[in-house]
């Protein structure tokens, strides 16, 4: 998968097109046997990935592999946590979270939302930290639970303040219900990514040379991978909560929708469209096969090789 990303995903536009194909929910219907046979087709293909692939069958095989198989472990990802499942599961949670007006329901739905996105992040992160080790597994569980709880509390705090102190002024309602959700969801989404994947920059991740040979484990590469993923997640959900509010304000201001009852369906359509567009944009912001320069790596890695460019799996 990483070799394919290097060959086919050099530019943002190339990555965007690949993710647009790989995020197709219909790929979730593929069975494990189909995925395994697809991987076998890729492995037995004699073509090297030094140039773009012209064979459409091979390219579709790679798209299925990108959407279903972890690039580090070569294991098939559980259906609910594959990239094509991300939008169908998060969309209703985003819509429900965005319309909550009471603190307790808001906390509950944000807890559910962050629980899923945190689990998705953990499963699709870099595979270098050995998750089978009980101590690391327990650490990630505690970090994830703490990050989810904290994020849900932060997200519900504005509503708690409004209800507790009876802040009913139009300006305060506008700030709490329209302006705050976007930055809060963006920041908390980035926070959960950084927390649950913190073992990657604590312990380091594997870096490879241009031939795919592992040359060492780098904490600096791990930090770069986690920070890039956190930033992309913040952009995804920050925009998904902000842009629909702006668009709905324009729709209401221009009176495009004259029936008030139609505003709900229009809002759902807008949120769906924004999330569907932002998801491949977010995943494409940084290369999936990340690159780090020789000068940015630890001395112990540099002493074992003369390579100048190194690569790693950024994760999702």
KOLNU-407365 format. One line per 10 residues: number of its first residue (from 1); their letters; for each residue x, y, z of N, C-alpha, C. Coordinates in pm, 1 decimal. Each point is the difference from the previous one (the first is absolute). Layout:
# KOLNU-407365
NUM	A	X:Y:Z:X:Y:Z:X:Y:Z  ...
***
This chain:
# KOLNU-407365
1	XXXXXXXXXX	82.2:-120.8:0.0:-82.2:120.8:0.0:85.9:126.3:0.0  105.2:0.8:81.0:85.7:118.4:7.9:76.7:22.0:-130.1  42.9:-107.2:-64.4:66.7:13.3:-129.7:-95.8:58.4:-101.7  -125.9:-39.5:7.0:-100.7:53.4:-92.4:-23.0:148.5:25.8  -7.7:39.2:127.5:-17.8:141.6:32.5:117.6:82.2:-51.9  121.2:-53.4:10.3:117.1:72.0:-49.1:-4.9:18.2:-151.3  -46.6:-103.1:-70.5:-1.4:6.1:-146.0:-116.8:81.4:-53.6  -115.6:-10.1:65.3:-122.2:58.5:-54.4:-49.0:122.6:76.2  56.4:28.6:118.3:-53.8:107.5:82.3:98.7:110.2:30.8  74.1:42.2:-101.5:101.1:102.5:22.8:-61.7:137.9:25.3
11	XXXXXXXXXX	-106.2:32.3:-70.9:-62.7:131.4:13.2:-130.5:-10.3:77.4  -47.2:114.8:49.1:-128.1:3.7:70.3:-112.3:-49.0:-89.7  -1.6:41.9:-126.4:-107.6:-38.0:-91.0:-0.6:-150.7:-23.6  117.3:-61.1:-15.2:6.8:-145.6:-17.6:-53.9:-71.4:122.6  39.6:46.9:118.4:-48.9:-63.5:123.4:-150.5:17.2:14.6  -48.9:118.5:-36.9:-143.7:25.9:9.2:-78.7:-98.3:-86.8  44.5:-21.5:-123.6:-70.3:-92.3:-89.4:4.9:-142.8:52.1  115.3:-38.8:56.2:11.0:-135.3:55.6:-94.1:-18.5:118.6  -3.5:99.8:89.1:-88.1:-10.9:115.3:-146.5:4.8:-41.5  -32.1:76.8:-102.4:-137.8:3.9:-48.4:-46.2:-139.0:-42.9
21	XXXXXXXXXX	90.9:-78.6:-57.7:-33.8:-138.0:-37.4:0.8:-92.9:120.8  100.7:15.9:86.2:16.5:-91.7:113.2:-105.6:20.0:108.2  -67.0:114.8:1.8:-102.0:27.7:101.8:-139.8:-40.9:-45.1  -9.9:-67.0:-112.0:-129.4:-46.6:-50.5:-60.7:-101.0:98.3  -116.3:29.7:59.6:-59.5:-92.5:98.6:-29.9:-139.0:-56.4  -15.8:-11.8:-132.1:-27.4:-131.3:-59.1:116.5:-96.4:20.1  119.3:51.9:24.3:115.6:-86.8:24.9:-13.3:-76.5:131.0  -88.9:48.2:88.2:-22.2:-71.0:126.7:-69.4:-134.2:-22.0  -60.9:-16.5:-117.0:-71.5:-124.1:-29.2:94.0:-112.1:-45.4  123.8:33.7:-25.6:96.4:-100.9:-43.9:32.2:-95.5:115.1
31	XXXXXXXXXX	1.5:-127.4:-29.0:28.1:-100.5:103.0:150.1:-11.6:25.2  33.9:-66.5:109.8:141.1:-21.5:33.0:70.5:-80.1:-108.2  -70.9:-98.1:-58.1:60.2:-81.0:-106.7:30.6:83.9:-123.0  -90.5:93.2:-33.3:24.6:88.8:-113.7:121.1:90.0:26.1  10.1:48.9:122.9:112.6:86.1:34.3:130.9:-78.7:-6.4  -0.4:-121.8:50.9:120.6:-82.5:-3.0:41.6:-33.5:-142.7  -98.3:-30.3:-86.1:33.7:-30.4:-139.7:52.8:123.5:-71.0  -53.0:116.3:39.9:49.5:125.6:-56.7:144.6:23.8:40.8  30.9:-25.3:126.0:137.9:15.9:47.1:93.1:-96.7:-73.2  -49.8:-120.6:-26.1:80.8:-98.0:-72.4:28.2:47.6:-141.3
41	XXXXXXXXXX	-100.6:62.1:-63.0:19.6:55.7:-133.7:108.9:107.3:1.0  -2.5:84.0:102.9:100.3:106.2:10.1:138.8:-58.5:20.8  9.8:-99.3:89.4:130.2:-56.5:35.5:61.9:-79.7:-114.1  -84.4:-58.2:-84.7:52.5:-80.3:-110.7:19.2:82.8:-126.2  -42.9:125.4:5.0:18.3:86.9:-116.0:148.2:35.8:-11.7  56.7:-17.9:-118.5:142.3:22.7:-18.3:35.6:146.7:-14.1  -99.1:84.4:-21.4:28.9:141.6:-24.2:55.5:65.1:125.3  106.8:74.1:-15.9:50.9:80.2:111.4:-76.9:129.8:6.1  0.9:63.3:115.5:-75.4:122.0:18.2:87.7:123.6:-17.3  81.3:-2.5:-100.7:86.5:115.3:-25.5:-66.3:102.6:-90.4
51	XXXXXXXXXX	-114.4:-37.2:-59.3:-72.7:91.1:-87.2:-149.8:-24.2:18.3  -83.4:94.6:-40.7:-144.8:-16.9:19.2:-52.5:-126.7:-66.2  -96.3:-61.4:64.7:-58.0:-125.1:-49.4:-102.4:30.1:-108.7  10.2:-71.3:-112.5:-93.1:19.6:-110.4:-109.2:-105.9:-2.1  27.4:-117.6:55.8:-97.6:-109.3:-0.4:-112.4:31.5:98.9  -123.4:13.4:-48.5:-111.1:40.7:84.7:-33.4:-107.0:104.4  11.5:-127.9:-36.5:-28.8:-107.0:95.0:96.9:5.0:117.8  127.1:22.7:-29.3:100.0:9.7:105.6:-25.4:121.8:88.3  -37.8:110.1:-63.4:-25.4:121.2:76.1:-119.3:-17.4:93.0  -106.5:-64.0:-47.8:-116.6:-24.8:84.4:33.7:-95.4:114.1
61	XXXXXXXXXX	91.1:-93.4:-27.0:45.1:-91.2:105.6:71.5:77.6:109.6  82.6:95.2:-39.8:69.0:82.9:98.9:-98.2:86.8:78.0  -101.9:53.4:-67.1:-99.6:82.6:68.9:-69.8:-82.0:108.1  -37.0:-123.8:-31.7:-62.3:-86.6:100.1:96.1:-28.8:114.5  127.2:-18.4:-33.0:100.3:-23.9:103.3:15.1:122.0:90.5  2.8:119.8:-59.3:12.9:122.2:79.0:-117.8:17.4:95.1  -117.4:-44.0:-41.5:-121.2:21.5:78.8:-24.1:-108.1:104.6  76.6:-108.4:-4.3:-33.4:-115.3:83.9:115.6:-58.5:79.2  124.4:28.8:-36.4:116.2:-67.4:59.0:92.6:101.6:65.2  44.8:-31.9:121.0:94.0:88.8:69.5:137.1:-10.6:-65.7
71	XXXXXXXXXX	61.8:112.5:-35.3:126.2:-5.3:-74.7:119.5:-52.1:79.3  -5.6:5.0:132.5:112.4:-46.8:81.2:-11.9:-147.0:36.1  -119.3:-43.4:36.6:-18.9:-136.6:49.0:-47.2:-96.7:-108.2  -51.1:54.3:-112.5:-58.0:-81.4:-108.3:-125.2:-75.1:43.9  -58.7:39.6:112.4:-123.2:-63.2:46.4:-121.4:75.3:-53.5  -109.3:-74.4:-20.8:-123.9:62.3:-45.9:-60.8:78.6:115.5  -33.7:125.9:-23.8:-56.1:87.6:103.2:-144.8:-39.5:25.9  -45.8:-1.6:125.6:-141.8:-27.6:28.5:-91.3:94.3:-79.7  -113.8:-51.9:-44.7:-86.6:72.6:-93.4:-35.6:139.2:50.3  -38.6:13.2:126.1:-46.4:128.3:51.9:108.9:105.0:7.6
81	XXXXXXXXXX	125.1:-41.1:-9.4:110.7:94.3:14.3:82.5:14.0:-127.0  -52.9:-49.2:-110.9:65.8:23.0:-127.9:-31.3:142.0:-46.2  89.1:62.1:-77.8:-25.9:136.6:-47.8:-136.1:20.3:-66.0  -51.5:-94.7:-82.7:-131.3:24.2:-61.0:-115.4:5.7:100.9  22.0:-51.8:121.7:-106.1:2.4:101.4:0.1:129.3:80.1  103.3:81.1:-15.8:15.2:118.8:84.5:-114.9:98.8:-19.1  -33.5:30.5:-123.4:-107.1:97.1:-23.1:-137.9:-53.1:38.1  -39.5:-122.1:-42.8:-133.1:-48.2:38.7:-23.4:-4.0:150.6  106.2:-21.0:78.1:-16.6:-7.8:145.3:7.5:137.6:64.5  92.1:84.2:-45.4:14.4:131.2:64.5:-106.7:100.0:-43.0
91	XXXXXXXXXX	-56.8:-16.7:-119.6:-98.5:97.5:-49.0:-118.3:17.8:94.8  -69.7:-107.2:38.5:-112.2:22.2:94.0:44.4:56.4:133.8  120.6:-38.0:45.0:49.6:53.5:127.3:28.9:149.2:-10.8  52.6:43.6:-114.9:25.7:142.2:-22.1:-131.2:77.4:-2.4  -99.0:-52.5:-71.5:-129.1:68.8:-11.3:-67.8:11.0:136.1  -2.4:-111.0:74.2:-65.0:1.2:131.3:73.8:93.4:95.4  133.2:-5.5:-1.2:78.4:84.6:90.6:-18.9:148.4:-30.7  -21.1:32.8:-126.8:-8.9:140.3:-39.6:-133.4:64.7:34.1  -101.7:-81.5:32.0:-132.9:57.5:27.4:-39.3:-9.8:147.0  91.1:-50.0:84.5:-33.6:-13.7:141.2:-9.0:136.8:67.2
101	XXXXXXXXXX	-98.1:13.9:87.9:-21.1:125.7:72.2:11.4:-17.5:151.6  7.9:-124.5:46.2:12.1:-28.3:142.5:134.5:-64.3:28.2  52.9:23.8:120.8:135.9:-42.4:32.7:15.3:-152.3:6.0  -92.7:-69.8:66.4:15.0:-144.8:17.6:-5.1:-76.1:-132.9  -102.4:25.5:-85.6:2.7:-68.4:-130.9:122.5:36.6:-82.7  43.1:126.6:10.4:118.4:42.6:-74.1:123.2:-77.0:45.4  15.5:-15.5:132.4:113.8:-75.7:52.3:-6.0:-144.5:-48.3  -117.2:-61.2:4.6:-13.1:-141.0:-39.6:38.4:-20.4:-145.7  -56.5:81.7:-89.7:25.9:-20.4:-142.1:143.6:35.6:-37.2  56.4:98.2:66.5:140.6:29.8:-25.9:90.2:-110.7:53.6
111	XXXXXXXXXX	-39.0:-61.1:110.0:76.4:-113.6:52.5:-1.3:-114.8:-100.8  -116.9:-28.3:-56.9:-10.9:-105.9:-100.9:83.2:35.3:-122.9  -10.7:124.5:-43.0:74.4:46.3:-117.7:150.7:-15.9:20.3  52.4:50.2:110.5:144.3:-6.5:24.7:46.1:-143.4:28.0  -88.3:-83.2:55.8:36.6:-140.3:22.0:26.4:-69.6:-132.6  -89.5:23.1:-95.8:20.1:-64.7:-130.5:123.1:54.7:-71.1  13.5:132.3:-8.5:113.6:57.3:-72.9:133.1:-36.5:65.9  0.0:-12.1:133.3:123.4:-39.2:69.7:35.6:-144.8:-29.6  -100.6:-88.7:0.2:24.8:-139.9:-34.1:46.7:-12.6:-144.8  -60.8:76.0:-88.6:41.5:0.3:-140.7:145.9:44.0:-12.5
121	XXXXXXXXXX	35.3:104.8:72.3:136.9:50.9:-3.2:99.3:-103.2:49.7  -33.6:-67.0:108.5:89.9:-99.9:57.7:21.4:-116.9:-95.3  -108.5:-49.9:-58.3:9.5:-116.6:-87.6:72.5:32.7:-129.7  -14.4:123.8:-48.0:60.8:38.7:-127.3:129.8:78.5:17.9  55.9:0.3:120.7:125.5:68.2:24.2:118.3:-81.7:-48.1  119.8:49.7:28.3:120.2:-73.5:-36.2:8.5:-128.5:81.9  44.4:-107.9:-63.3:0.4:-130.3:65.6:127.3:-34.7:72.2  94.3:92.9:12.7:127.1:-32.1:65.3:-14.9:-32.4:148.3  -70.8:86.0:80.5:-18.3:-36.9:141.0:-71.9:-134.3:10.7  54.2:-91.2:79.3:-53.7:-135.4:6.7:-122.9:-3.4:89.4
131	XXXXXXXXXX	-115.6:6.8:-64.3:-126.0:8.4:74.3:-32.7:-128.6:74.1  70.8:-111.3:-31.9:-30.5:-123.8:70.3:59.4:-1.2:140.9  90.2:92.6:27.1:56.5:8.7:134.1:-103.7:59.6:95.0  -24.2:-68.8:110.2:-109.0:38.7:90.2:18.2:140.5:54.9  121.8:36.8:37.7:22.8:130.9:60.4:-31.8:112.5:-97.9  42.5:-15.4:-125.2:-27.4:102.2:-99.9:-149.1:5.0:-33.0  -61.3:-116.9:-9.1:-142.8:-6.9:-29.9:-79.7:68.7:110.5  38.9:-24.4:124.3:-69.4:62.1:112.9:22.1:150.8:0.3  121.9:43.5:-32.0:29.4:143.6:-5.5:-85.4:69.3:-105.5  -9.6:-61.0:-118.6:-79.9:60.2:-106.3:-148.2:2.9:36.0
141	XXXXXXXXXX	-47.5:-101.0:71.5:-138.7:-2.8:43.2:-29.2:114.9:95.7  87.9:20.2:98.1:-18.7:108.6:96.3:12.3:136.6:-66.6  98.3:13.8:-89.0:17.1:126.3:-70.1:-121.4:31.2:-87.6  -49.6:-101.5:-69.0:-115.5:20.4:-86.4:-124.6:35.2:78.2  -24.3:-72.8:109.6:-117.9:27.2:82.4:8.2:138.8:61.5  118.2:36.5:48.2:16.9:132.8:58.0:-19.0:110.1:-102.8  55.4:-19.8:-120.3:-12.7:100.7:-105.5:-145.1:15.3:-44.4  -70.7:-111.7:-12.2:-141.0:4.7:-41.1:-84.2:71.6:104.7  18.8:-34.9:127.3:-77.0:63.0:107.8:27.7:149.1:7.4  127.5:35.7:-8.0:37.0:141.8:6.2:-59.2:77.2:-117.7
151	XXXXXXXXXX	8.1:-57.3:-120.2:-50.7:67.9:-119.2:-150.7:18.7:6.5  -71.6:-102.3:50.3:-145.0:12.1:11.7:-37.2:107.8:101.9  74.8:7.7:109.9:-25.1:104.2:101.6:26.3:139.9:-56.6  110.3:14.4:-73.8:32.2:129.7:-59.4:-108.0:40.8:-100.1  -45.6:-96.0:-79.4:-102.1:30.9:-98.9:-132.9:39.6:61.1  -35.0:-59.7:115.1:-127.7:29.8:64.8:8.3:118.0:95.5  120.8:44.5:32.7:16.1:105.9:100.1:-72.6:130.6:-35.0  4.8:48.0:-125.6:-74.0:123.1:-31.2:-148.8:-10.7:30.0  -60.8:-114.7:-32.6:-142.8:-17.7:29.6:-24.4:-7.9:149.5  92.7:-62.2:72.4:-13.2:-6.1:146.6:2.2:141.6:57.3
161	XXXXXXXXXX	91.0:82.7:-49.0:11.0:137.4:49.4:-124.8:80.5:-32.3  -50.5:-14.1:-122.0:-119.2:74.7:-40.8:-120.4:-37.8:85.6  -16.7:-130.4:21.1:-116.4:-45.3:77.3:14.9:30.9:148.7  120.8:-9.9:51.6:20.5:20.2:143.3:-15.6:147.0:38.4  54.0:87.6:-82.7:-0.3:142.0:33.8:-106.5:78.6:-75.9  -88.7:-73.5:-67.8:-114.9:62.9:-67.7:43.6:110.7:-94.5  97.8:-33.0:-85.7:49.7:97.6:-97.0:-84.7:-10.5:-127.0  -107.5:74.9:-3.1:-98.3:-13.0:-106.8:6.7:110.3:-104.3  95.5:87.7:8.3:7.3:109.9:-95.8:25.4:-55.1:-141.1  -55.0:67.1:-102.9:20.8:-46.6:-138.4:147.2:-14.6:-38.0
171	XXXXXXXXXX	83.0:93.7:46.6:142.1:-7.1:-33.1:64.0:-123.8:60.2  -29.9:-27.0:127.3:57.6:-117.7:65.7:-48.7:-129.3:-65.1  -127.5:-4.5:-35.5:-53.5:-117.6:-66.7:68.0:-21.1:-135.4  24.4:109.0:-70.8:65.4:-9.0:-130.3:143.0:-53.0:14.5  70.7:52.7:99.2:138.6:-42.9:21.5:6.8:-147.1:37.3  -86.0:-41.8:95.0:5.5:-137.0:51.5:-47.8:-101.2:-103.0  -105.8:31.9:-72.9:-62.3:-98.5:-88.3:53.0:5.3:-143.1  57.4:112.7:-39.6:42.8:13.2:-138.7:151.9:10.4:-16.7  65.0:75.5:86.2:143.2:26.3:-18.2:91.3:-100.3:69.2  -33.7:-38.9:124.5:90.5:-84.3:78.9:12.1:-145.5:-46.8
181	XXXXXXXXXX	-108.1:-64.3:-48.9:12.9:-142.7:-33.4:112.5:-32.7:-97.6  20.3:82.6:-102.5:102.9:-31.3:-100.5:140.7:-4.7:59.8  47.4:106.9:68.0:135.2:-9.3:57.3:11.6:-104.8:109.3  -106.7:-19.9:78.8:6.8:-100.4:106.4:11.0:-140.6:-57.1  -80.8:-30.8:-101.4:8.1:-133.6:-59.5:133.0:-19.4:-72.0  50.8:105.0:-64.1:129.4:-11.3:-65.3:111.5:-26.6:99.2  3.1:77.1:108.1:105.9:-14.8:100.5:-9.7:-132.5:74.1  -120.7:-38.8:40.4:-15.0:-125.6:73.7:29.0:-120.5:-88.7  -33.3:7.6:-129.0:32.4:-109.6:-91.6:150.5:-15.5:-14.6  70.9:112.6:-10.6:146.0:-5.5:-6.7:58.7:-52.6:131.0
191	XXXXXXXXXX	-59.9:40.3:111.8:48.2:-42.0:131.5:-11.3:-151.3:17.1  -113.6:-58.3:-40.0:-16.8:-145.2:16.0:99.3:-76.3:-86.6  27.9:51.1:-119.7:100.3:-64.3:-86.2:136.7:0.9:68.2  40.2:116.4:50.3:131.1:12.1:63.0:12.1:-89.2:123.9  -107.7:-10.3:77.2:5.9:-79.2:122.5:6.1:-148.8:-28.8  -89.7:-49.6:-85.0:-7.3:-144.7:-20.3:120.2:-52.2:-79.3  62.5:87.3:-78.6:117.2:-42.6:-75.7:131.2:49.5:62.1  -6.6:47.5:123.7:120.9:48.9:65.6:110.5:-104.9:12.5  -31.6:-133.1:11.5:110.6:-96.7:1.6:87.3:4.9:-124.4  -53.1:53.6:-109.7:78.9:6.0:-122.3:113.2:100.9:10.2
201	XXXXXXXXXX	-24.2:113.3:68.2:114.2:90.1:15.8:72.0:-21.3:132.5  -56.1:-81.9:88.4:74.2:-39.8:120.3:99.9:-110.3:-32.5  -43.8:-98.6:-79.9:83.5:-115.9:-31.0:62.6:6.1:-138.6  -56.0:82.8:-88.7:51.1:9.7:-136.0:-72.6:-92.3:-96.1  15.6:26.4:-129.4:-58.0:-85.6:-104.0:109.5:-38.5:-98.9  -23.9:-105.5:-74.8:98.9:-48.1:-95.1:12.7:96.0:-117.8  124.6:24.6:-41.2:26.5:77.3:-121.0:73.7:-90.1:-98.4  -28.3:21.9:-128.0:52.5:-86.2:-105.5:77.4:82.6:-100.7  90.5:-68.0:-73.3:66.3:66.7:-110.5:-90.0:-8.4:-123.3  48.0:47.3:-112.6:-84.2:5.3:-120.0:-33.2:-138.8:-53.7
211	XXXXXXXXXX	72.0:-101.9:43.4:-27.2:-137.2:-43.2:-93.7:-74.9:93.7  -44.4:67.3:105.6:-92.1:-63.1:93.8:68.3:-73.3:113.6  132.0:8.0:9.3:72.0:-67.2:107.9:-5.1:85.3:126.2  -39.0:-61.4:110.4:-7.1:71.2:127.5:141.4:27.1:50.1  28.4:128.5:28.3:134.8:37.7:42.7:5.3:40.8:146.7  -115.0:10.4:64.7:0.3:37.2:140.5:-135.8:45.3:47.5  -5.8:34.3:128.3:-122.6:49.2:62.5:25.7:142.4:46.1  -82.0:93.2:-44.6:24.7:142.0:24.8:-115.2:64.7:76.9  33.4:65.8:110.9:-100.0:75.7:74.9:-39.6:126.9:-74.9  95.4:58.0:-72.4:-29.2:122.5:-74.6:-98.2:-27.6:-113.7
221	XXXXXXXXXX	16.6:-113.1:-65.8:-95.1:-37.8:-104.4:-137.0:-27.5:61.0  -1.8:-62.9:118.6:-126.5:-25.2:68.1:-71.6:128.3:36.4  75.9:96.6:49.0:-60.3:129.5:34.3:-56.2:68.7:-123.5  73.8:-5.9:-109.3:-45.1:62.9:-125.1:-127.6:-67.8:-50.3  -5.0:-131.4:5.9:-117.0:-73.2:-47.9:-124.2:33.4:82.5  14.7:4.0:131.5:-113.9:27.2:87.1:-48.6:143.8:-16.8  91.3:94.5:-6.9:-39.4:139.6:-12.4:-69.1:27.1:-133.1  47.7:-61.0:-107.6:-65.6:17.9:-129.8:-141.1:-57.6:1.4  -16.0:-117.5:60.0:-132.3:-60.9:6.5:-93.6:81.1:88.1  50.0:50.5:111.8:-82.5:82.5:88.6:-45.5:127.1:-70.1
231	XXXXXXXXXX	89.7:63.2:-74.9:-36.4:122.1:-71.4:-105.4:-27.9:-106.7  16.5:-110.3:-71.7:-97.9:-32.9:-104.2:-136.5:-29.4:60.3  -2.3:-62.7:117.6:-128.7:-28.3:66.7:-65.1:128.0:50.6  81.1:94.7:49.3:-53.9:127.9:44.4:-62.0:75.6:-116.8  65.9:-1.6:-114.8:-54.0:67.2:-118.2:-130.7:-66.8:-44.2  -2.1:-133.1:3.1:-119.2:-73.5:-42.8:-123.1:40.2:79.6  6.2:-11.9:131.7:-119.8:23.5:80.0:-22.1:147.8:31.4  106.9:78.4:4.2:-19.0:143.1:14.4:-78.4:56.8:-117.3  39.3:-40.3:-120.5:-69.6:46.7:-120.3:-140.2:-57.9:-9.7  -16.0:-126.2:38.2:-129.9:-65.4:-9.8:-103.6:64.6:91.7
241	XXXXXXXXXX	43.9:55.9:111.1:-93.9:67.3:89.4:-15.6:148.7:-33.5  101.8:60.5:-59.8:-6.7:143.4:-28.8:-70.0:30.8:-131.6  40.8:-67.8:-106.7:-50.3:34.1:-132.8:-151.7:-14.9:-13.5  -62.9:-106.4:52.6:-146.7:-7.6:-9.0:-70.1:117.5:67.8  54.4:48.6:111.6:-61.2:115.4:66.3:5.5:123.7:-89.7  115.2:18.3:-65.9:14.3:114.3:-90.2:-95.6:-13.4:-118.0  -6.0:-118.9:-58.3:-86.3:-21.2:-115.7:-147.4:13.5:36.2  -37.9:-53.7:115.9:-140.7:11.3:42.3:-36.6:145.1:29.7  92.7:75.4:52.5:-25.4:142.5:22.9:-26.3:70.5:-133.3  80.6:-34.0:-102.2:-19.7:60.7:-132.2:-133.1:-42.3:-60.8
251	XXXXXXXXXX	-36.4:-126.8:17.5:-127.9:-49.0:-53.2:-117.3:73.0:63.8  4.7:14.7:133.0:-108.8:67.4:69.1:-3.0:149.1:-31.4  118.6:60.0:-11.2:7.0:143.3:-28.7:-54.0:30.4:-140.0  31.2:-87.9:-95.3:-45.6:21.2:-137.2:-140.8:-53.0:-24.6  -57.5:-64.7:102.0:-136.2:-55.2:-9.8:-14.1:-99.9:-115.3  102.4:-83.3:-16.5:-9.4:-105.3:-100.4:-103.5:-105.3:39.1  -13.4:-21.7:131.1:-97.8:-96.5:51.4:-107.7:77.6:73.9  -118.2:2.2:-56.0:-106.9:81.7:57.7:-80.2:-74.4:106.1  -1.2:-132.5:-8.8:-72.3:-79.7:99.3:93.7:-34.3:115.6  -26.1:47.3:122.0:88.8:-28.2:114.1:20.2:-149.1:25.3
261	XXXXXXXXXX	-100.9:-80.7:-32.7:12.4:-144.6:23.5:103.2:-64.7:-91.7  31.0:65.1:-108.6:96.9:-56.2:-94.7:143.6:28.2:41.4  19.2:86.9:101.0:136.2:34.3:40.9:74.4:-119.8:57.5  -72.9:-87.3:71.8:63.4:-119.1:57.4:60.1:-90.8:-105.8  -79.1:-44.2:-100.0:57.6:-82.6:-107.5:111.6:69.7:-76.9  -15.2:132.5:-22.2:104.8:74.0:-70.8:128.7:-1.6:81.6  -12.1:17.2:130.6:117.0:-1.7:86.5:68.7:-136.8:-3.5  -76.9:-107.8:4.8:57.5:-134.1:-7.2:73.6:-20.4:-131.4  -59.2:49.3:-108.9:65.0:-12.4:-130.8:131.7:76.7:-2.4  0.2:120.0:57.8:120.9:82.4:1.4:109.8:-66.7:82.8
271	XXXXXXXXXX	-35.7:-48.8:119.0:99.2:-66.7:85.3:56.9:-123.5:-69.8  -87.3:-78.4:-62.9:44.3:-119.7:-71.5:96.3:36.0:-112.2  -34.1:104.0:-75.3:84.0:41.7:-112.2:136.7:48.8:48.0  0.6:78.2:107.4:126.6:53.0:51.8:88.3:-112.5:52.6  -58.0:-91.8:77.7:78.6:-111.3:53.8:51.9:-89.2:-112.2  -84.7:-27.3:-100.6:42.0:-84.6:-111.7:113.9:64.5:-78.1  -2.5:132.2:-12.4:107.4:67.4:-71.2:126.1:15.8:82.3  -16.5:24.7:130.3:115.5:25.7:85.4:75.4:-127.0:38.1  -66.3:-114.9:-2.8:66.8:-123.1:43.9:119.9:-33.7:-89.7  -15.8:-9.7:-132.6:120.5:-24.6:-81.8:99.0:116.0:3.6
281	XXXXXXXXXX	-48.4:123.2:18.6:90.2:114.4:12.2:87.0:-15.7:124.6  -62.1:-35.2:112.1:72.8:-17.1:125.2:102.0:-113.2:-9.0  -41.9:-114.1:-53.4:90.4:-114.3:-11.9:115.3:28.5:-96.9  -21.5:95.4:-92.1:100.1:27.7:-103.5:93.0:115.2:35.1  -23.4:68.1:111.2:80.5:117.3:34.7:148.3:-32.1:6.6  32.8:-116.7:55.8:140.0:-41.5:13.0:16.8:-136.8:-65.8  117.2:-29.5:-55.1:22.7:-130.4:-63.4:-22.2:-114.9:97.6  -66.0:-105.5:-47.3:-20.7:-116.6:84.6:132.2:-69.6:29.3  85.8:-2.8:-100.6:137.0:-47.2:20.7:85.1:123.3:26.9  10.8:37.5:127.6:67.7:123.1:36.6:148.7:-5.1:-28.8
291	XXXXXXXXXX	58.0:115.0:-18.6:143.3:10.4:-29.9:67.6:87.7:104.5  116.6:-41.4:43.4:75.9:77.9:96.5:146.1:5.1:-45.8  60.2:116.2:11.6:136.7:19.2:-48.0:102.7:-57.9:97.3  117.7:-25.5:-51.9:107.8:-57.0:79.7:34.8:90.4:119.1  0.3:130.8:-24.1:38.4:94.1:105.8:-97.9:1.3:116.1  -120.6:-51.8:-21.5:-102.3:2.2:104.5:-5.4:-127.6:82.5  85.0:-97.0:-30.5:-3.2:-128.3:70.4:105.6:-6.7:110.0  -15.8:-99.4:86.8:91.7:-19.6:111.1:136.5:-50.6:-49.7  107.9:35.6:67.4:135.4:-40.8:-42.9:18.1:-151.3:-7.9  -63.2:-75.1:90.4:19.4:-144.7:-0.3:-54.8:-65.0:-126.0
301	XXXXXXXXXX	-101.0:60.8:-61.7:-52.7:-52.7:-125.6:93.2:37.7:-114.8  50.2:122.2:1.6:85.2:48.4:-108.4:131.1:-77.2:-8.8  46.8:-50.9:113.5:128.2:-70.7:0.3:-6.4:-133.2:-72.4  -120.8:-50.6:-25.2:-12.7:-132.5:-61.3:-30.5:5.4:-149.6  -14.1:120.1:-56.0:-35.5:9.8:-141.3:49.9:131.6:-58.5  16.4:1.1:-132.4:42.0:120.9:-70.6:-115.9:65.1:-75.4  -120.8:-54.3:15.0:-116.8:55.8:-68.6:-25.3:143.5:44.8  -61.4:78.8:-89.2:-30.9:139.7:32.6:-149.1:24.0:22.5  -84.2:-91.3:-48.0:-144.4:13.1:17.2:-55.0:-127.2:61.3  -92.9:17.9:92.8:-58.4:-113.9:70.2:-152.4:13.2:0.2
311	XXXXXX	-67.7:-114.4:13.1:-145.3:-3.0:-12.8:-61.4:-75.7:117.3  -127.0:30.5:27.5:-70.9:-63.9:111.0:-149.0:1.7:-29.4  -75.0:-83.3:69.5:-145.8:-1.6:-12.7:-58.9:105.4:93.3  -65.9:100.7:-57.4:-57.7:107.3:82.2:-120.7:-47.2:78.1  -73.5:-94.4:-51.7:-126.0:-39.0:63.6:-110.8:95.2:-42.0  -121.2:-30.3:46.5:-117.4:80.8:-35.4:-58.1:63.2:125.1
***
